[in-house]
Amino acid sequence: MSFKVVGESKKRMYGPRGLLVCGFSKEERTAIKKLLAKKTFGQIPLVFSAESDRQTLVKEMLAKTPDSGQNQPCFLERAIIMSGVTEQELHYIMAEYKKTSLPKPLWASLTPTSEKWTIESPGG
């Protein structure tokens, strides 16, 4: 696996526009939704994983209806997978998140490889 430094461009990154939020409590999900409703981020669809989604491919999760799974429990490790956002948005989202008291998640961006992983077992 190789990693690439994320720049600061307005070019959209790989994948359909959206954020996949995994493993947060109902209260934390509400806080994330409120945080991302600021500025243009209200235009980025949010999808929340549910316990029943463990074997669902990341690609299929990002195709779900926005806000799906928001009120369903999920006990996976906390993660936010960003897809189709610009590099500038990625940096802004992460910077704004750091200002909150929310638990630190694993941050990831969608790739042609990772979209084929299930949300339970990254790496296939």
Secondary structure, 3 states (H helix, E strand, C coil): CCCCCCCCCCCECCCCCEEEEECCCHHHHHHHHHHHCCHHHHHCCEEECCHHHCCCEHHHHHCCCCCCCCCCCCCCCCEEEEECCEHHHHHHHHHHHHCCCCCCCEEEECCCCHHHCECCCCCC
